Amino acid sequence: MGDIRLARDEPASAAPRTPSPRTGWLIGLIGEGIGGSLSPAMHMAEGDAQGCRYIYRIIDLVALGRSVDDLPALLDGAIMLGFDGLNITHPCKQAILPLLDEVDDDALAIGAVNTVRIVDGRTRGYNTDVSGFRVGIERDIGAIRGHRVAQLGAGGAGAATAAAVLSMGATHVAVVDTDVGRAERLAATLCARFGADAATASTDIAAALADAQGLVHATPTGMAAHPGLPLDAGLLRPDLWVAEIVYFPLETALLKAARVTGCRTSHGGNMAVFQAVGAFEIFTGRKADGDRMMRHFAALTGAGA
């Protein structure tokens, strides 16, 4: 591992071109504090609906007493145990990239991988977060062409969400992170891909929101394990739209405050479901039913469909 080659023949959001005759898969999820993840239930329910034997296992760094430094061993272990694929979540989406044999062009450009397909002991990385987040914006917010966006978070998920809004026609993303170096690196990557004025880096969310039409939240704050607000609720305005990536809980403190303020909102369940749609298709070679997976997600969370 570690010798990254571009996977130019398969887009990140697409399944392998030849439908798989197989009916059984073993998939895992690697991340930190993910005991409450709904990914296993969503994936396995879709597998059941398609008549597949689909097993999905949690590999929680916290529960195992492991860290990001253990990723090489965990990846090797998954290969040896016969896993067919892995989903990758916080805080591993960027750290996994140099460990893979091949990386899809889009994932390489973003600098983060959330889906790894394993075939004959070789690994290929993809990013389905971009398409998943984009679907959520389209469903709940609508067109954002010409908008300026403030984004909290420059990690692996933030790289995907920023790319998603710029691909939808947003004119600028102000990337705000407590680690200014990380924000600057993401901004530089976005400018190289989308144009010289596509992004800037900052540590000042108030300044970033001053001329923004939208706010993207891409940090773990608000998760059950990291409760609270990621910014001063007083900075929210009724003319802002707010898009969240956290989905456990679905109704985060940020979304509650945004709705009280009068903002249009998009919850993190959209990204969770539609990135899973893309990952399921990559793992299995089968078309997933996005509406069915959204209905199952709604049932699991007690949310309206």
C-alpha angles and dihedrals in degrees: 000000000000096000098110117201124181116253099214099164099068126050115227094245097045133088121236109284098240112065110239117243089206123109101192135066138170113210133174140195120219119196147105123280093356100141090117096049115136093204094096093052094045095048095044093046090053089047090052091049089055094046094251132143096233120172120186122186133193117232101189115187092204095050090047095046089240136129140205087277088069094059095103091055093044092050092048089048093052090051093049092047092054101252113169095206148345136220113215125207141166124002098008107058095100098031092057094058100080091047094064129093094220135012127197115244094245094049090047091051091050092044094226138091126202100167128050122186116202119204123169091342095308124115130217122186129215138171118225094165091089095058091039094054092043092056090053093053091047092050100045108020105025127203116008099174110145094017126134113222133201114207128195111208135036100200129109095294091044091054089057097044093048091050090048096054093044090050087054092058104268107154100214142010120201104205112209121191136151086233099066092187091058091047090050092051092051092046091051091050092050092048091051090053104035105024141289094281097042098103147008132190126235145157093210112088093178091059092044092053095047095089100017128115094196142035123207117194112205106161130096092250109121095034116125088254093046106035125183143059121307092212143013106289088217089073092066119099132192091242092059125092115214125206120191131198097192113094103167096098098022092205101056125187088252094055091047091053092045093053092048088053092050099251123150108244143199117199125221092248090081093061091042093054101040096043084053090052090056093044093049090054093049093048097046109023087232128120112251123216104236095190091051091049090049091051090051091048090051090051091050093050098036089239127139113266 
